[in-house]
Amino acid sequence: MPDEYEIYKVFKDDIFGDKIVHLNPYLYNIRNNENFLEDYFVNEINELKDKINCYEDRLDKLNCKIGKVVDSLAWWIPFKKLRNKFRDKFLK
């Protein structure tokens, strides 16, 4: 199975050599940009990192809310040992 760079090279050498391609500015920029794949993958990786950071923030907020609920419920358990066991079950 060919990798993305081999596919790019086929497009660049064979298909982008056609005169019709020169009329489309987007395709012309791809044809003349040697770092097209690197730029594309760097942009995709940065977008994925941003999404991961967003989901990590949401997960942290959710964990904080769950911790507050568990602490509120644990408050009503009269014995400290049982209260700590209750918290450990939910927070670990």
Backbone torsions as a table, in degrees:
resi	resn	phi	psi	omega
1	MET	NA	126.4	-178.7
2	PRO	-72.1	148.2	177.4
3	ASP	-87.2	175.9	-174.7
4	GLU	-63.5	-34.4	-178.4
5	TYR	-68.4	-39.0	177.7
6	GLU	-65.0	-40.3	176.7
7	ILE	-62.4	-43.1	178.4
8	TYR	-60.6	-43.1	-179.4
9	LYS	-63.4	-39.7	178.0
10	VAL	-62.7	-45.1	178.3
11	PHE	-63.4	-43.8	-177.0
12	LYS	-64.5	-44.9	-174.7
13	ASP	-80.2	-42.3	-173.4
14	ASP	-95.2	-56.4	-172.7
15	ILE	-77.9	-41.7	-178.3
16	PHE	-71.6	-11.1	177.3
17	GLY	-75.5	-12.8	-179.3
18	ASP	-68.9	145.0	-177.7
19	LYS	-65.9	-29.3	-179.5
20	ILE	-64.8	-33.3	-179.9
21	VAL	-62.9	-32.6	-178.1
22	HIS	-66.4	-19.0	-179.5
23	LEU	-78.8	-24.9	-179.6
24	ASN	-91.6	114.9	-175.1
25	PRO	-63.3	-33.9	179.8
26	TYR	-64.9	-48.2	179.4
27	LEU	-66.1	-34.3	178.3
28	TYR	-64.1	-40.0	178.5
29	ASN	-66.1	-38.7	177.6
30	ILE	-64.8	-42.7	-177.7
31	ARG	-62.0	-38.8	-175.3
32	ASN	-93.1	-1.6	-178.9
33	ASN	-102.1	108.0	-179.0
34	GLU	-69.0	-27.2	-176.4
35	ASN	-98.2	24.1	-176.5
36	PHE	-58.1	-49.7	-178.2
37	LEU	-65.1	-41.4	178.4
38	GLU	-61.8	-46.4	179.1
39	ASP	-61.4	-42.5	-179.5
40	TYR	-61.8	-48.6	-177.7
41	PHE	-68.8	-35.5	177.0
42	VAL	-63.5	-42.4	177.9
43	ASN	-63.8	-43.0	179.6
44	GLU	-64.5	-42.5	179.3
45	ILE	-63.5	-41.6	178.4
46	ASN	-64.1	-39.3	177.5
47	GLU	-64.1	-41.4	178.4
48	LEU	-64.9	-39.1	177.3
49	LYS	-62.7	-40.3	178.0
50	ASP	-62.9	-41.6	178.7
51	LYS	-65.5	-40.9	178.6
52	ILE	-61.7	-44.6	178.7
53	ASN	-61.8	-39.9	178.9
54	CYS	-63.1	-45.5	-179.9
55	TYR	-69.0	-33.6	176.3
56	GLU	-64.7	-40.4	177.2
57	ASP	-62.5	-43.9	179.0
58	ARG	-63.5	-41.1	179.5
59	LEU	-64.6	-40.6	177.3
60	ASP	-61.9	-42.8	178.9
61	LYS	-64.2	-41.2	179.1
62	LEU	-65.0	-42.7	177.6
63	ASN	-61.9	-37.7	178.0
64	CYS	-64.1	-43.8	179.4
65	LYS	-65.5	-41.9	178.0
66	ILE	-62.4	-41.9	178.0
67	GLY	-60.6	-39.2	178.8
68	LYS	-66.5	-39.4	179.1
69	VAL	-66.5	-43.8	179.7
70	VAL	-63.3	-42.3	177.5
71	ASP	-62.9	-38.4	178.5
72	SER	-64.8	-41.0	178.4
73	LEU	-70.8	-39.2	-178.4
74	ALA	-66.0	-26.2	-179.3
75	TRP	-57.4	-30.3	-176.4
76	TRP	-84.2	-5.4	177.3
77	ILE	-83.6	123.7	-169.8
78	PRO	-72.5	-29.5	-175.7
79	PHE	-102.2	133.7	-175.8
80	LYS	-60.6	-39.9	-178.8
81	LYS	-62.8	-46.0	178.5
82	LEU	-67.3	-37.0	178.7
83	ARG	-62.4	-44.0	179.3
84	ASN	-66.9	-37.9	176.3
85	LYS	-62.8	-40.9	178.5
86	PHE	-61.2	-46.9	178.6
87	ARG	-62.9	-42.0	-178.7
88	ASP	-62.6	-36.1	179.7
89	LYS	-62.3	-37.7	-175.8
90	PHE	-91.6	-31.9	-172.3
91	LEU	-93.4	-6.4	178.1
92	LYS	-102.4	NA	NA
